[in-house]
Amino acid sequence: MKRKGEAVLFDTVEAGDYLGFAPCYLSQLRSYKRGPAFIKQGRRVFYPLNSLDAYASTNGLEVDKSILIGATEHEAA
């Protein structure tokens, strides 16, 4: 997880864990212009937390909030 200003950004693996998807499925959704909004920085892809939450609520998905708790503890250390 990475912070850009106040936005919390997830890489593809973290976003997949958060939504319960395989990273390759998120890649497939990107190629079909579907799925949560993302940001590209060079070759790397990041998903803002608010876009993951919006996608989850729109599609009736339950997210794994424990990822946020673990990341907050890790950043505090």
Phi, psi and omega in degrees: 000143185224146177251134176236103189067240177259352182281137175265125183246137177250141171282180185297320180294313180296319179296320177297317177298318182296318182270346183085025180249155171285146179303325180292332177291320176298321177298319179295317178300319178299318183293333178268005182060040178232177177089185183291153177297146182221166178237134176256133172236097187068236179268351183273147181242134177231146178245121175293143181304319182295328178286327176293317179295319179296316179297317181296316182291322179295326185256010176066034180264147172262134183258160180266090182291345180297336177297322179292320180295314179297322181290323180295318178295321181295318181291328181288334183287000000 
